Amino acid sequence: MSVLVYTETDKGKFKKSAFEVASYAFDVAKKLGENVTAVAFNAENPSELGEYGVSKVLNITNTDLAAFNAKAFAGSIAQAAEAEGAKTVVVSSSADSKFLSGILAAKLNAGYVPNVVAAPESTSPFVVKRTAFSNKGFAHTEISADIKLIGVSNNAFGAHENKTDAAVEAFGPNLNEADFSTKSIEIDKVAGKATIADADIVISGGRGLKGPENWGMIEELADILGAATACSKPVSDLGWRPHSEHVGQTGKPVASNLYIAIGISGAIQHLAGVSASKTKVVINNDAEAPFFKAADYGIVGDAFEVVPKLIEKLKEFKAQNT
């Protein structure tokens, strides 16, 4: 038997989360005395997963599955799990994986636990640690079902090299018309920039920036740091920034290594959505802003004075170290 892991791709290339979930699956497999089998869709270099402990890659090359489809992907992964006799299945906590996980759990009759932040504390019984109460606490959850489906929180476990010779096999799931009953009409992505889901650093702006014309310094800071840009809900509602950049409990959740909030007061929903980030920094001219209570570091000051100085210092630092 194997531990099965679903590894996400984007235009044929593995996402950063793919290496993290593969590393997690390797750790679980080691505890269970099993190997790791990965499922990938249209991967250009499937053997790359061998760097992270994967022994076998089932690469599904199907033009009908070029774009994400929750039902079809879940059906394919379920068939792979049955073919491999997998009793433990690992996925990420991306929006796509959370979308398909409910369908996959139903197909496998599996016990599903999302937002897992650590390798199992015990495998008999099978107990995992996950975040709870909008990341304000942790729960130790026992999965008693025969098949376990684990959703790993982004940036919680990390990617760890465990070099293995990965055998690559073509896998053709048996799908029918019902599996494609839901279809993507259009996928809108920002090209050439780090995405919020995969970025190690996220720079976010709020209404304190006063208007969309002032977003240049946010983008410049993001370019210097190799970060993704984001915004609060009011900013996207006002049309200053696209809704795809809205982060928070009602937008995209953020679990970056560094989250910098500029001109964001810190509504409860926003704080809940970014609380999984490891280090949070806030820049705000209101010393009483709620975000200061949740932040690891804070600067009380005018963003229009602080951010340009920060950009200047970062440019100097990069110039001295290149």
Residue frames relative to the residue before (quaternion, step in Angstrom):
aa qw qx qy qz dx dy dz
M 1.0000 0.0000 0.0000 0.0000 0.00 0.00 0.00
S 0.2200 -0.7715 0.5860 0.1138 3.54 -1.27 0.49
V 0.4082 -0.5913 0.6109 0.3325 3.48 -1.40 0.22
L 0.2251 -0.7940 0.5555 0.1016 3.57 -0.71 1.10
V 0.0547 -0.8014 0.5956 0.0113 3.58 -0.94 0.89
Y 0.2924 -0.7328 0.5900 0.1714 3.57 -0.98 0.91
T 0.1104 -0.8139 0.5703 0.0087 3.56 -0.58 1.22
E 0.3254 -0.7894 0.4945 0.1629 3.56 -0.51 1.19
T 0.1433 -0.7723 0.6150 0.0697 3.53 -1.19 0.71
D 0.1415 -0.7445 0.6419 0.1168 3.54 -1.33 0.34
K 0.8201 -0.1118 0.0048 0.5612 3.56 -0.44 1.27
G 0.7611 -0.4084 0.1901 0.4667 3.54 0.95 0.94
K 0.6778 0.4618 -0.2869 0.4950 3.59 1.21 -0.29
F 0.5044 -0.6629 0.4620 0.3044 3.56 -1.00 0.83
K 0.4172 -0.6709 0.5551 0.2600 3.54 -1.09 0.79
K 0.6631 -0.4984 0.3717 0.4168 3.55 -1.24 0.39
S 0.6342 0.5535 -0.3320 0.4257 3.59 1.01 -0.78
A 0.5703 0.6027 -0.3869 0.4022 3.60 1.14 -0.54
F 0.6793 0.4795 -0.2875 0.4754 3.57 0.98 -0.83
E 0.6281 0.5339 -0.3355 0.4559 3.57 1.12 -0.64
V 0.6987 0.4487 -0.2882 0.4768 3.60 0.84 -0.91
A 0.5987 0.5420 -0.3648 0.4633 3.60 1.13 -0.56
S 0.6388 0.5187 -0.3131 0.4741 3.58 1.03 -0.83
Y 0.6426 0.5188 -0.3136 0.4686 3.57 1.01 -0.85
A 0.6628 0.5131 -0.3032 0.4533 3.56 0.92 -0.95
F 0.6200 0.5409 -0.3374 0.4573 3.60 1.07 -0.74
D 0.6465 0.5197 -0.3166 0.4602 3.58 0.98 -0.84
V 0.6589 0.4970 -0.3009 0.4777 3.57 0.98 -0.89
A 0.6570 0.5258 -0.3081 0.4439 3.58 0.93 -0.94
K 0.6226 0.5421 -0.3354 0.4538 3.57 1.05 -0.78
K 0.6599 0.5023 -0.3031 0.4695 3.58 1.00 -0.82
L 0.7302 0.4273 -0.2275 0.4821 3.58 1.08 -0.76
G 0.4303 -0.7023 0.4583 0.3341 3.58 1.28 -0.26
E 0.5429 0.6043 -0.3931 0.4308 3.57 1.12 0.74
N 0.4653 -0.6337 0.5258 0.3246 3.57 -1.36 -0.05
V 0.4387 -0.6833 0.5163 0.2722 3.56 -1.30 0.18
T 0.0772 -0.7581 0.6467 0.0318 3.54 -0.98 0.97
A 0.1915 -0.7958 0.5680 0.0862 3.56 -0.85 0.98
V 0.2329 -0.7161 0.6366 0.1667 3.53 -1.27 0.57
A 0.0256 0.7882 -0.6131 0.0472 3.56 -0.84 1.02
F 0.2785 -0.7519 0.5747 0.1640 3.55 -1.14 0.64
N 0.8599 -0.1070 0.0268 0.4984 3.55 -0.68 1.22
A 0.2181 0.7944 -0.5335 0.1917 3.59 0.94 0.87
E 0.4463 -0.6996 0.4967 0.2543 3.58 -0.96 0.91
N 0.8036 0.0991 -0.0185 0.5865 3.58 1.00 -0.83
P 0.0984 -0.8587 0.5001 0.0532 3.60 0.52 1.15
S 0.6204 0.5722 -0.3511 0.4055 3.60 1.07 -0.70
E 0.4722 0.6844 -0.4281 0.3541 3.61 1.28 -0.28
L 0.6043 0.5856 -0.3495 0.4119 3.58 1.14 -0.62
G 0.5272 0.6407 -0.4009 0.3885 3.57 1.24 -0.34
E 0.5675 0.5987 -0.3781 0.4201 3.58 1.21 -0.44
Y 0.7639 0.3555 -0.1680 0.5118 3.57 1.21 -0.55
G 0.7414 -0.4809 0.2180 0.4142 3.56 1.11 0.73
V 0.5046 0.6488 -0.4329 0.3701 3.60 1.24 0.10
S 0.2962 -0.7826 0.5280 0.1451 3.58 -0.78 1.07
K 0.7975 0.0785 -0.0229 0.5977 3.58 1.13 -0.67
V 0.1384 -0.7768 0.6097 0.0754 3.56 -1.06 0.80
L 0.1905 -0.7433 0.6327 0.1046 3.56 -0.82 1.05
N 0.0794 -0.8274 0.5559 0.0024 3.56 -0.17 1.29
I 0.1882 -0.7938 0.5738 0.0726 3.56 -0.57 1.21
T 0.0427 -0.7981 0.6008 -0.0122 3.57 -0.43 1.23
N 0.2577 0.7480 -0.5475 0.2727 3.52 -0.16 1.35
T 0.4121 -0.7352 0.4803 0.2428 3.59 -0.59 1.13
D 0.6031 0.5570 -0.3595 0.4436 3.61 1.16 -0.51
L 0.7229 0.3802 -0.2215 0.5327 3.57 1.29 -0.39
A 0.2889 0.7712 -0.5123 0.2435 3.57 1.16 0.58
A 0.7425 0.2710 -0.1660 0.5896 3.58 1.13 -0.69
F 0.6012 -0.5912 0.3992 0.3602 3.57 -1.09 0.71
N 0.0528 0.7551 -0.6502 0.0654 3.52 -1.02 0.95
A 0.4291 -0.7607 0.4187 0.2487 3.57 -0.29 1.28
K 0.7036 0.4646 -0.2846 0.4561 3.61 0.79 -0.98
A 0.6907 0.4794 -0.2849 0.4603 3.57 0.89 -0.93
F 0.6459 0.5054 -0.3173 0.4762 3.58 1.01 -0.80
A 0.6568 0.5090 -0.3120 0.4606 3.59 0.92 -0.91
G 0.6487 0.5171 -0.3167 0.4599 3.57 0.99 -0.83
S 0.6528 0.5196 -0.3060 0.4585 3.56 1.02 -0.84
I 0.6696 0.4921 -0.2945 0.4719 3.58 0.93 -0.92
A 0.6297 0.5351 -0.3331 0.4540 3.59 1.01 -0.79
Q 0.6612 0.4928 -0.3103 0.4729 3.60 0.97 -0.82
A 0.6268 0.5261 -0.3316 0.4695 3.58 1.08 -0.73
A 0.6425 0.5262 -0.3171 0.4580 3.59 0.99 -0.85
E 0.6649 0.4946 -0.2982 0.4736 3.57 0.97 -0.85
A 0.6518 0.5219 -0.3143 0.4518 3.59 1.00 -0.84
E 0.7337 0.4098 -0.2169 0.4966 3.58 1.06 -0.78
G 0.3978 -0.7231 0.4719 0.3101 3.58 1.26 -0.19
A 0.2866 0.7967 -0.4867 0.2150 3.57 1.16 0.61
K 0.2003 -0.7772 0.5889 0.0947 3.53 -0.92 0.99
T 0.7330 0.2737 -0.1899 0.5930 3.58 1.32 -0.18
V 0.0467 -0.7924 0.6077 -0.0236 3.57 -0.78 1.11
V 0.1456 -0.8032 0.5763 0.0388 3.57 -0.86 1.01
V 0.0001 0.7704 -0.6372 0.0236 3.56 -1.00 0.92
S 0.5404 -0.5974 0.4633 0.3693 3.58 -1.26 0.12
S 0.4906 -0.6326 0.4943 0.3388 3.56 -1.30 -0.20
S 0.2768 0.7559 -0.5381 0.2501 3.59 1.12 0.66
A 0.6709 -0.4791 0.3648 0.4326 3.57 -1.26 0.25
D 0.6518 0.5185 -0.3191 0.4522 3.60 0.97 -0.83
S 0.6879 0.4840 -0.2926 0.4548 3.59 0.86 -0.95
K 0.6425 0.5034 -0.3317 0.4730 3.59 1.02 -0.73
F 0.6070 0.5611 -0.3412 0.4475 3.57 1.13 -0.70
L 0.7655 0.3856 -0.2145 0.4684 3.59 0.80 -0.96
S 0.5474 0.6718 -0.3918 0.3091 3.60 1.14 -0.53
G 0.6342 0.5241 -0.3406 0.4551 3.60 0.98 -0.71
I 0.6502 0.5021 -0.3023 0.4835 3.56 1.03 -0.86
L 0.6643 0.5134 -0.2960 0.4554 3.56 0.95 -0.94
A 0.6421 0.5254 -0.3239 0.4547 3.59 0.96 -0.86
A 0.6562 0.5082 -0.3103 0.4635 3.58 1.01 -0.82
K 0.6582 0.5161 -0.3100 0.4521 3.58 0.99 -0.84
L 0.7496 0.3848 -0.2017 0.4993 3.58 1.02 -0.82
N 0.3187 -0.7343 0.5143 0.3077 3.58 1.29 -0.31
A 0.3374 0.7764 -0.4519 0.2812 3.53 1.07 0.91
G 0.4345 -0.6287 0.5667 0.3079 3.53 -1.33 0.35
Y 0.1420 -0.8287 0.5404 0.0324 3.58 -0.55 1.19
V 0.0038 -0.7764 0.6299 -0.0188 3.56 -0.89 1.01
P 0.1720 -0.8022 0.5646 0.0902 3.62 -0.55 1.13
N 0.7995 0.3529 -0.2219 0.4325 3.57 -1.38 0.01
V 0.2733 0.7710 -0.5222 0.2412 3.56 1.04 0.79
V 0.2026 -0.8317 0.5136 0.0592 3.59 -0.82 1.02
A 0.7912 0.1943 -0.1117 0.5690 3.61 1.22 -0.11
A 0.6180 -0.5236 0.4277 0.4012 3.54 -1.29 0.39
P 0.6630 -0.5198 0.3425 0.4158 3.62 -1.11 0.54
E 0.4209 -0.6955 0.5269 0.2480 3.55 -0.96 0.92
S 0.7760 0.0180 0.0110 0.6303 3.53 1.21 -0.60
T 0.2677 -0.7638 0.5603 0.1760 3.58 -1.09 0.65
S 0.7765 0.1542 -0.1231 0.5984 3.57 1.30 -0.08
P 0.3623 -0.3789 -0.7441 0.4141 1.56 0.00 2.51
F 0.5478 -0.6211 0.4588 0.3219 3.56 -1.29 0.44
V 0.0644 0.8218 -0.5548 0.1128 3.58 -0.28 1.31
V 0.0554 -0.7999 0.5975 0.0037 3.57 -0.85 1.01
K 0.3832 -0.7002 0.5588 0.2249 3.53 -1.26 0.54
R 0.0338 0.8077 -0.5855 0.0611 3.58 -0.78 1.01
T 0.5347 -0.6017 0.4726 0.3588 3.54 -1.24 0.35
A 0.0674 -0.7875 0.6124 0.0167 3.56 -1.19 0.63
F 0.8113 0.2567 -0.1963 0.4873 3.56 -1.33 0.29
S 0.6687 -0.5210 0.2851 0.4472 3.57 0.81 1.15
N 0.6986 -0.5081 0.2384 0.4438 3.53 0.94 1.08
K 0.4695 0.6756 -0.4490 0.3485 3.61 1.17 0.39
G 0.8031 0.1015 -0.0578 0.5843 3.59 1.21 -0.27
F 0.3970 -0.6911 0.5470 0.2560 3.56 -1.34 -0.02
A 0.1516 -0.7581 0.6264 0.1000 3.54 -1.22 0.59
H 0.2585 -0.7301 0.6113 0.1624 3.56 -1.05 0.79
T 0.0651 -0.8564 0.5097 -0.0502 3.52 -0.23 1.37
E 0.2682 -0.7494 0.5852 0.1549 3.56 -0.88 0.96
I 0.1968 -0.7533 0.6163 0.1180 3.58 -0.92 0.93
S 0.1400 -0.8366 0.5278 0.0436 3.56 -0.33 1.24
A 0.5007 0.6544 -0.4299 0.3691 3.61 1.24 -0.24
D 0.6154 -0.5689 0.4013 0.3695 3.56 -1.18 0.60
I 0.7588 0.2395 -0.1370 0.5900 3.58 1.06 -0.80
K 0.1944 -0.7974 0.5671 0.0692 3.55 -0.82 1.07
L 0.1034 -0.7684 0.6298 0.0481 3.58 -0.94 0.93
I 0.0786 -0.8292 0.5529 -0.0235 3.57 -0.51 1.25
G 0.1636 -0.7703 0.6111 0.0799 3.56 -0.85 1.03
V 0.2244 -0.8110 0.5314 0.0978 3.59 -0.42 1.23
S 0.4470 -0.6881 0.5049 0.2680 3.59 -0.83 0.99
N 0.5466 -0.6284 0.4482 0.3247 3.56 -1.04 0.83
N 0.8548 0.1211 -0.1285 0.4881 3.57 -1.06 0.91
A 0.4816 0.6783 -0.4365 0.3426 3.60 1.21 0.27
F 0.7857 0.3145 -0.1496 0.5112 3.58 0.94 -0.90
G 0.3447 -0.7560 0.4853 0.2722 3.58 1.06 -0.74
A 0.4424 -0.6642 0.5337 0.2799 3.55 -1.29 0.41
H 0.0347 -0.8104 0.5838 -0.0361 3.57 -0.75 1.09
E 0.4169 -0.7176 0.5013 0.2447 3.56 -0.82 0.98
N 0.0863 0.7435 -0.6565 0.0930 3.54 -0.96 1.05
K 0.1856 -0.8624 0.4568 0.1147 3.55 0.51 1.24
T 0.0632 0.7691 -0.6243 0.1211 3.49 -0.85 1.18
D 0.4367 -0.6498 0.5406 0.3080 3.59 -1.15 0.52
A 0.1661 -0.8218 0.5412 0.0643 3.55 -0.33 1.27
A 0.2692 -0.7397 0.5972 0.1539 3.56 -0.80 1.06
V 0.2173 -0.7906 0.5631 0.1028 3.57 -0.81 1.01
E 0.0158 -0.7941 0.6070 -0.0263 3.56 -0.82 1.03
A 0.4371 -0.6503 0.5491 0.2909 3.55 -1.13 0.68
F 0.0667 -0.7926 0.6057 0.0205 3.56 -0.98 0.81
G 0.0911 -0.8144 0.5727 0.0211 3.56 -0.74 1.03
P 0.2363 -0.7942 0.5436 0.1339 3.60 -0.20 1.22
N 0.4165 -0.6883 0.5384 0.2509 3.55 -1.18 0.63
L 0.0575 0.8239 -0.5552 0.0984 3.57 -0.04 1.31
N 0.1855 -0.7773 0.5896 0.1173 3.57 -1.19 0.54
E 0.7672 -0.3856 0.2506 0.4472 3.56 -1.30 0.04
A 0.6206 0.5648 -0.3421 0.4228 3.59 1.04 -0.74
D 0.6202 0.5564 -0.3433 0.4335 3.60 1.12 -0.61
F 0.7356 0.3637 -0.2118 0.5309 3.58 1.23 -0.40
S 0.2712 0.7970 -0.4991 0.2050 3.57 1.18 0.57
T 0.7161 0.2955 -0.2109 0.5961 3.57 1.26 -0.42
K 0.0249 -0.8251 0.5636 -0.0303 3.57 -0.72 1.06
S 0.4433 -0.6576 0.5398 0.2822 3.54 -1.22 0.61
I 0.2870 -0.7639 0.5562 0.1571 3.56 -0.76 1.06
E 0.7959 -0.0753 0.0910 0.5938 3.54 0.99 -0.87
I 0.1409 -0.7624 0.6266 0.0792 3.57 -1.06 0.80
D 0.1391 -0.8072 0.5727 0.0345 3.56 -0.56 1.22
K 0.0654 0.8058 -0.5817 0.0897 3.58 -0.52 1.18
V 0.4261 -0.6581 0.5538 0.2807 3.52 -1.20 0.62
A 0.2741 -0.7944 0.5255 0.1328 3.56 -0.64 1.14
G 0.8349 0.2753 -0.1850 0.4393 3.53 -1.20 0.65
K 0.6962 0.4190 -0.2815 0.5104 3.60 1.21 0.18
A 0.5798 -0.5566 0.4548 0.3836 3.54 -1.24 0.44
T 0.3577 -0.7318 0.5358 0.2222 3.58 -0.99 0.80
I 0.6304 -0.5540 0.3892 0.3798 3.55 -1.17 0.60
A 0.6681 0.5287 -0.3070 0.4241 3.59 0.96 -0.87
D 0.7860 0.3529 -0.1719 0.4776 3.59 0.97 -0.83
A 0.5536 0.6559 -0.3857 0.3384 3.60 1.20 -0.37
D 0.4226 -0.6780 0.5438 0.2568 3.54 -1.11 0.76
I 0.7674 0.2048 -0.1053 0.5984 3.56 1.21 -0.61
V 0.0620 -0.7833 0.6183 0.0189 3.57 -0.97 0.89
I 0.1550 -0.7662 0.6200 0.0663 3.58 -0.89 1.03
S 0.0424 -0.8375 0.5432 -0.0414 3.56 -0.52 1.19
G 0.1693 -0.7990 0.5725 0.0721 3.56 -1.00 0.86
G 0.2067 -0.7859 0.5729 0.1068 3.54 -1.19 0.63
R 0.7807 -0.3407 0.2368 0.4673 3.56 -1.28 -0.29
G 0.5203 0.6484 -0.4079 0.3774 3.57 1.25 -0.30
L 0.6053 0.5568 -0.3573 0.4425 3.60 1.25 -0.23
K 0.4298 -0.7904 0.3616 0.2446 3.55 1.45 0.05
G 0.8094 -0.1700 0.1003 0.5532 3.61 1.14 -0.28
P 0.6472 -0.5555 0.3585 0.3795 3.60 -1.21 0.49
E 0.5907 0.5992 -0.3637 0.3997 3.57 1.19 -0.52
N 0.6805 0.4878 -0.2867 0.4656 3.60 1.24 -0.32
W 0.4640 0.7130 -0.4275 0.3060 3.60 1.27 0.14
G 0.4393 0.7188 -0.4475 0.3002 3.58 1.23 -0.15
M 0.6866 0.4771 -0.3033 0.4571 3.59 0.92 -0.83
I 0.5847 0.5473 -0.3736 0.4679 3.61 1.16 -0.50
E 0.6867 0.4811 -0.2787 0.4684 3.57 0.91 -0.93
E 0.6344 0.5238 -0.3317 0.4617 3.58 1.06 -0.75
L 0.6475 0.5053 -0.3130 0.4770 3.58 0.97 -0.85
A 0.6489 0.5188 -0.3125 0.4606 3.58 0.99 -0.83
D 0.6399 0.5302 -0.3242 0.4520 3.59 0.99 -0.80
I 0.6538 0.5197 -0.3101 0.4542 3.57 0.96 -0.88
L 0.7583 0.3863 -0.1909 0.4892 3.58 0.96 -0.92
G 0.4167 -0.6974 0.4803 0.3306 3.60 1.24 -0.18
A 0.4164 0.7397 -0.4204 0.3204 3.55 1.16 0.70
A 0.4669 -0.6143 0.5482 0.3226 3.52 -1.38 0.18
T 0.3507 -0.7156 0.5582 0.2308 3.58 -1.15 0.58
A 0.0284 -0.7914 0.6100 -0.0279 3.54 -1.10 0.78
C 0.1669 -0.7856 0.5859 0.1082 3.57 -1.28 0.02
S 0.5490 -0.5842 0.4799 0.3564 3.54 -1.34 0.21
K 0.7009 -0.4863 0.3248 0.4084 3.59 -1.28 0.35
P 0.6566 0.5094 -0.3487 0.4333 3.66 0.79 -0.82
V 0.6260 0.5502 -0.3379 0.4373 3.58 1.04 -0.74
S 0.6901 0.4473 -0.2853 0.4922 3.60 0.91 -0.88
D 0.6211 0.5417 -0.3432 0.4506 3.61 1.07 -0.69
L 0.6766 0.4832 -0.2826 0.4784 3.58 1.09 -0.72
G 0.4852 -0.6874 0.4167 0.3443 3.57 1.27 -0.23
W 0.3902 0.7216 -0.4859 0.3014 3.58 1.24 0.30
R 0.7878 0.0835 -0.0181 0.6100 3.56 1.10 -0.80
P 0.5967 -0.5824 0.3960 0.3846 3.63 -1.14 0.49
H 0.6025 -0.5858 0.4050 0.3605 3.56 -1.15 0.63
S 0.5611 0.6097 -0.3872 0.4044 3.59 1.18 -0.43
E 0.6832 0.4675 -0.2854 0.4830 3.61 1.24 -0.35
H 0.4900 0.6723 -0.4288 0.3521 3.59 1.27 -0.11
V 0.0450 -0.8019 0.5957 -0.0043 3.57 -0.64 1.14
G 0.4532 0.6482 -0.5191 0.3239 3.53 -1.19 0.63
Q 0.7433 -0.3982 0.2801 0.4587 3.57 -1.28 -0.06
T 0.7341 0.3749 -0.2211 0.5212 3.59 1.09 -0.69
G 0.6931 0.3876 -0.2733 0.5428 3.58 1.29 0.11
K 0.7558 -0.2927 0.2517 0.5289 3.56 -0.88 -0.94
P 0.3891 -0.6996 0.5376 0.2649 3.61 -0.89 0.83
V 0.2155 -0.7774 0.5813 0.1067 3.57 -1.10 0.71
A 0.0147 0.7794 -0.6256 0.0301 3.56 -0.93 0.97
S 0.1978 0.8145 -0.5157 0.1774 3.56 0.91 0.95
N 0.5935 -0.5497 0.4370 0.3934 3.56 -1.30 0.20
L 0.7902 0.0774 -0.0303 0.6072 3.57 1.16 -0.67
Y 0.0373 -0.7838 0.6198 -0.0123 3.57 -0.85 1.03
I 0.0836 -0.8010 0.5927 0.0112 3.59 -0.64 1.14
A 0.1250 -0.7992 0.5872 0.0289 3.57 -0.60 1.20
I 0.0705 -0.8106 0.5811 -0.0165 3.56 -0.64 1.16
G 0.8461 0.0322 -0.0579 0.5290 3.57 -0.60 1.14
I 0.5314 0.5858 -0.4189 0.4461 3.57 1.18 0.66
S 0.3836 -0.7553 0.4827 0.2223 3.59 -0.60 1.11
G 0.4542 -0.7140 0.4287 0.3165 3.59 1.07 -0.71
A 0.0054 0.7976 -0.5998 0.0645 3.58 0.48 1.21
I 0.6738 -0.5221 0.3389 0.3982 3.57 -1.17 0.61
Q 0.6772 0.5027 -0.3017 0.4446 3.58 0.90 -0.94
H 0.6441 0.5110 -0.3276 0.4654 3.58 1.05 -0.73
L 0.6657 0.5079 -0.3029 0.4551 3.59 0.88 -0.92
A 0.6387 0.5285 -0.3283 0.4527 3.58 1.01 -0.79
G 0.7024 0.4913 -0.2677 0.4400 3.57 1.02 -0.80
V 0.7542 0.3526 -0.2028 0.5155 3.60 1.17 -0.43
S 0.4330 0.7511 -0.4272 0.2568 3.58 1.28 -0.09
A 0.6148 0.5580 -0.3548 0.4297 3.60 1.18 -0.41
S 0.4868 0.6459 -0.4465 0.3828 3.61 1.24 -0.13
K 0.5209 -0.6884 0.4108 0.2932 3.57 -0.91 0.92
T 0.7963 0.0676 -0.0225 0.6007 3.60 0.94 -0.87
K 0.0959 -0.8073 0.5822 0.0135 3.56 -0.76 1.10
V 0.0817 -0.7861 0.6127 0.0030 3.55 -0.90 1.04
V 0.0919 -0.8021 0.5887 0.0416 3.59 -0.92 0.87
I 0.1081 -0.7498 0.6506 0.0540 3.53 -1.13 0.84
N 0.2418 0.7686 -0.5457 0.2304 3.58 -0.44 1.21
N 0.4229 -0.7196 0.4879 0.2556 3.59 -1.02 0.74
D 0.6313 0.4917 -0.3333 0.4986 3.59 1.32 -0.03
A 0.3293 -0.7839 0.4960 0.1762 3.58 -0.30 1.25
E 0.6791 0.4791 -0.2815 0.4796 3.61 1.23 -0.41
A 0.3653 0.7391 -0.4948 0.2745 3.61 1.22 0.11
P 0.5487 -0.6559 0.4066 0.3216 3.64 -0.85 0.95
F 0.5785 0.6206 -0.3782 0.3704 3.59 1.10 -0.64
F 0.5933 0.5934 -0.3700 0.3988 3.60 1.08 -0.63
K 0.6410 0.5308 -0.3271 0.4476 3.60 1.11 -0.63
A 0.7200 0.4249 -0.2385 0.4942 3.57 1.17 -0.58
A 0.6149 0.6023 -0.3335 0.3845 3.58 1.22 -0.48
D 0.4682 -0.6416 0.5296 0.2977 3.55 -1.26 0.49
Y 0.7795 0.0584 -0.0158 0.6234 3.56 1.16 -0.73
G 0.0326 -0.8171 0.5756 0.0000 3.55 -1.05 0.76
I 0.1500 -0.7556 0.6315 0.0884 3.52 -1.18 0.70
V 0.2016 -0.7566 0.6112 0.1153 3.56 -0.68 1.10
G 0.4605 0.6645 -0.4720 0.3516 3.55 -0.40 1.20
D 0.6253 -0.5327 0.4229 0.3826 3.53 -1.35 0.25
A 0.4710 -0.7005 0.4615 0.2729 3.59 -0.68 1.11
F 0.6572 0.5263 -0.3152 0.4379 3.58 1.07 -0.71
E 0.6713 0.4171 -0.2999 0.5343 3.57 1.29 -0.11
V 0.6902 0.5088 -0.2781 0.4329 3.57 0.92 -0.95
V 0.7031 0.4982 -0.2897 0.4166 3.60 0.75 -1.05
P 0.6547 0.4916 -0.3442 0.4596 3.66 0.84 -0.77
K 0.6459 0.5047 -0.3264 0.4706 3.61 1.03 -0.72
L 0.6253 0.5306 -0.3266 0.4698 3.56 1.07 -0.75
I 0.6379 0.5218 -0.3141 0.4713 3.58 1.00 -0.86
E 0.6483 0.5319 -0.3097 0.4482 3.57 0.95 -0.92
K 0.6867 0.4831 -0.2802 0.4654 3.57 0.89 -0.96
L 0.6471 0.5162 -0.3201 0.4608 3.59 1.01 -0.77
K 0.6282 0.5225 -0.3295 0.4730 3.58 1.06 -0.74
E 0.6397 0.5170 -0.3195 0.4706 3.58 1.00 -0.83
F 0.6550 0.5238 -0.3038 0.4520 3.55 0.95 -0.93
K 0.6751 0.4911 -0.2950 0.4648 3.59 0.93 -0.92
A 0.6339 0.5436 -0.3245 0.4443 3.57 1.04 -0.80
Q 0.6872 0.4844 -0.2694 0.4697 3.57 1.07 -0.81
N 0.7594 0.3673 -0.1897 0.5025 3.57 1.18 -0.49
T 0.6019 0.5255 -0.3854 0.4615 3.59 1.13 0.56
